[in-house]
């Protein structure tokens, strides 16, 4: 699947947002960013959404667990979302943000084509990039029959032979039990994770989960279908699907000048990093908010959309309070 987004409903190349001053600039046009834009647009805020066209879930066949949209192709969901926010006056800019800085009480964001957007508030919804083990064939299968989330893709592999690629001991043990709910043919490939705890080993045995020693050297594919994992001792373990635990790396480098830096994820650095926010999505930098995968490791699209919706509403409330202060000062 082509990971590039379709063009925005309105042409941004013919109508750039150069030196625009708006209420909110949103960097990232996935589920979180577009949901925030919806709340802000419906509140009659001037909003620009900048997106580089690299959605994390582009390789997946469909979005699952999203009420009323189950199975919709990821890029189709974004196409619909872009059309919806455009109807509320939200402007869409195709491009990648290179730098962001504070400009008085506002924020200045520069896009790779030279476009500059100045806004009173900034929302970061840039998501994460999946750092996968360096196993030949894995990147090409990821999002298809190499999976990371049982809630997103587990139903589609039910009753199949599901391998668990162990790179993180605790993550592998967790995934094994979740995927065991979907199939009684689950095999843990110990790979590089080392020894499991006695408790984890007992839990595997109790539910009939096999553990196979050996390091996975490559995936075996036939007729564009995963059929096995080749180990370093020459054996091939038959699997129809492979659960992996990628390390999530947040995309926040352009915002370092604002004092925003990723921190190890609360579950541990081995799971990746995240941009710290409060319960409403506010970062430690006043006026800057964040939502979606960039703030956590919950990969469901519906949760990212909910976080964006909350952040958008809270940003509007903060802007209203600012508007009230300004109106009082002008009296």
JONOR-V784248 format. One record per residue. RES is the residue in one small letter. PSI is psi in whole degrees, 0 to 359 (none if undefined). NEAR is the number of other ideal C-beta (glycine too) atoms within 10 Angstrom. D_LAST is the distance of its C-alpha to the last C-alpha in Angstrom with 1 decimal. Layout:
# JONOR-V784248
RES/PSI/NEAR/D_LAST, RES/PSI/NEAR/D_LAST
This chain:
# JONOR-V784248
x/134/13/56.9, x/120/8/54.8, x/1/14/51.9, x/144/13/49.7, x/154/21/47.0, x/161/14/47.3, x/154/14/45.0, x/150/22/41.5, x/326/14/41.4, x/142/13/39.4, x/117/11/40.8, x/340/22/38.8, x/326/11/41.3, x/343/6/40.6, x/68/11/36.9, x/160/18/36.0, x/32/22/32.5, x/128/12/32.7, x/30/10/29.5, x/140/16/27.5, x/117/15/24.1, x/174/20/23.7, x/312/20/22.2, x/135/29/25.6, x/131/29/29.0, x/123/37/32.0, x/110/28/35.2, x/117/29/38.1, x/41/27/38.7, x/202/29/41.0, x/319/31/40.6, x/310/33/37.8, x/317/32/35.8, x/326/29/36.2, x/320/29/35.4, x/318/34/32.1, x/325/32/31.4, x/312/21/32.2, x/318/21/29.7, x/319/29/26.9, x/320/24/28.1, x/342/16/28.1, x/11/18/24.5, x/34/11/23.8, x/147/23/23.2, x/125/17/24.5, x/138/29/27.6, x/130/24/30.5, x/125/31/33.7, x/127/26/36.2, x/137/26/39.7, x/358/18/43.0, x/35/17/45.3, x/64/16/47.1, x/139/22/46.7, x/323/23/48.6, x/15/26/50.4, x/323/17/51.6, x/343/17/55.3, x/149/22/55.2, x/328/14/56.8, x/161/17/54.1, x/131/22/51.2, x/154/20/52.3, x/9/15/50.7, x/108/19/47.7, x/127/6/47.7, x/355/5/48.7, x/20/16/49.0, x/126/11/52.1, x/357/10/54.2, x/136/17/51.8, x/139/15/52.4, x/317/23/49.5, x/334/20/48.7, x/321/13/48.7, x/317/21/46.1, x/324/25/43.9, x/315/17/44.6, x/319/12/43.5, x/319/20/40.4, x/321/22/39.4, x/321/14/39.9, x/312/16/37.7, x/329/27/34.7, x/326/17/35.1, x/340/11/34.7, x/13/16/31.2, x/6/14/30.3, x/135/27/31.1, x/138/23/32.6, x/128/25/35.8, x/123/26/37.1, x/118/21/40.7, x/174/19/41.2, x/134/16/41.2, x/131/25/38.5, x/323/13/39.9, x/156/16/37.1, x/139/24/33.6, x/162/13/31.4, x/138/16/28.0, x/88/13/25.9, x/237/7/22.9, x/5/9/20.8, x/184/18/23.0, x/138/22/26.7, x/126/18/29.2, x/129/25/32.2, x/132/17/35.3, x/158/23/37.9, x/345/12/41.6, x/7/14/41.5, x/350/10/38.8, x/137/20/35.9, x/130/16/32.7, x/128/28/29.8, x/130/17/26.5, x/155/24/24.6, x/330/20/21.9, x/155/24/24.5, x/131/27/28.3, x/126/29/30.9, x/117/33/34.5, x/46/32/37.1, x/351/31/40.0, x/200/24/42.6, x/165/25/45.8, x/138/16/49.1, x/119/20/52.3, x/110/11/54.7, x/155/18/58.1, x/147/15/61.5, x/69/7/63.5, x/121/21/66.0, x/130/11/67.4, x/344/18/66.4, x/313/20/63.6, x/320/15/60.7, x/333/14/62.3, x/348/21/62.7, x/131/18/59.3, x/355/21/57.4, x/271/17/60.7, x/5/21/63.4, x/113/25/62.0, x/161/22/59.3, x/338/20/56.8, x/118/17/55.3, x/333/20/57.5, x/329/14/54.7, x/323/20/53.9, x/0/23/57.5, x/320/20/60.0, x/323/12/60.9, x/344/17/62.1, x/17/21/64.7, x/143/13/65.8, x/8/10/69.5, x/170/17/69.9, x/114/19/71.1, x/120/28/67.9, x/146/30/68.0, x/112/33/65.5, x/107/27/65.2, x/109/26/64.8, x/336/20/62.8, x/115/22/60.8, x/307/17/63.0, x/323/17/60.5, x/319/23/58.7, x/318/24/62.2, x/321/22/63.2, x/312/15/60.0, x/319/25/60.4, x/316/25/64.1, x/324/18/63.5, x/317/16/60.8, x/337/24/63.0, x/335/19/65.9, x/338/12/64.2, x/342/19/64.7, x/146/16/68.2, x/12/12/71.2, x/75/18/72.0, x/131/25/69.7, x/128/19/71.0, x/123/26/69.2, x/107/25/70.0, x/322/20/69.8, x/242/24/69.2, x/10/13/67.5, x/342/19/66.0, x/200/9/68.8, x/139/9/70.1, x/162/20/68.3, x/157/11/68.2, x/324/8/71.1, x/317/9/68.6, x/319/20/67.4, x/319/15/71.1, x/321/10/72.0, x/321/16/69.1, x/311/21/70.3, x/322/11/73.8, x/331/9/72.8, x/13/12/71.2, x/28/10/73.7, x/121/22/71.6, x/149/15/73.8, x/126/17/73.1, x/125/17/74.7, x/159/11/75.0, x/151/16/74.6, x/133/12/72.0, x/124/25/70.8, x/325/15/71.7, x/166/15/70.7, x/149/24/70.1, x/123/15/72.8, x/136/14/71.9, x/131/8/74.2, x/44/5/73.4, x/39/9/69.7, x/134/11/69.7, x/130/25/69.6, x/347/15/72.9, x/171/19/73.1, x/122/26/72.2, x/128/18/74.7, x/167/19/75.2, x/347/11/76.4, x/8/9/79.8, x/347/8/80.4, x/152/12/79.8, x/123/13/77.5, x/117/18/75.7, x/129/13/75.2, x/146/26/71.6, x/337/17/69.9, x/154/23/66.4, x/122/28/65.0, x/130/27/62.0, x/161/23/60.3, x/84/24/57.5, x/155/23/55.6, x/125/20/53.5, x/120/23/49.9, x/118/14/48.2, x/151/25/44.5, x/81/23/43.2, x/11/22/40.5, x/321/14/41.9, x/347/19/39.1, x/9/27/36.5, x/327/12/38.3, x/343/11/36.1, x/358/19/33.2, x/18/11/35.3, x/122/21/36.4, x/143/14/40.1, x/152/21/42.3, x/156/11/43.9, x/141/12/47.3, x/145/19/47.0, x/334/10/47.1, x/352/14/50.5, x/147/11/51.9, x/335/10/51.8, x/345/14/54.8, x/344/18/52.6, x/204/23/50.2, x/175/19/46.7, x/159/23/43.2, x/116/25/39.6, x/135/15/38.3, x/165/20/35.4, x/186/11/34.2, x/337/7/34.9, x/352/15/31.9, x/4/26/32.7, x/137/17/30.4, x/181/22/32.2, x/348/12/31.9, x/117/16/29.7, x/133/10/26.0, x/353/20/25.0, x/130/23/28.6, x/164/28/30.4, x/149/30/34.0, x/154/34/36.1, x/204/31/39.7, x/336/31/42.9, x/343/27/41.2, x/351/27/40.3, x/183/22/43.5, x/28/18/47.1, x/105/14/46.8, x/356/20/48.1, x/134/17/47.5, x/322/27/45.3, x/322/17/44.0, x/322/18/42.7, x/318/29/41.0, x/319/24/39.3, x/318/17/38.2, x/320/27/36.7, x/319/29/34.8, x/316/20/33.5, x/314/19/32.2, x/318/31/30.6, x/317/31/28.9, x/319/18/27.4, x/325/19/26.3, x/318/30/24.7, x/318/21/22.7, x/317/12/21.6, x/321/17/20.6, x/321/18/18.7, x/314/12/16.8, x/321/10/15.9, x/319/15/14.7, x/320/12/12.7, x/316/10/11.0, x/318/10/10.3, x/318/9/8.9, x/320/9/6.6, x/322/8/5.4, x/334/7/5.6, x/353/6/3.8, x/none/4/0.0
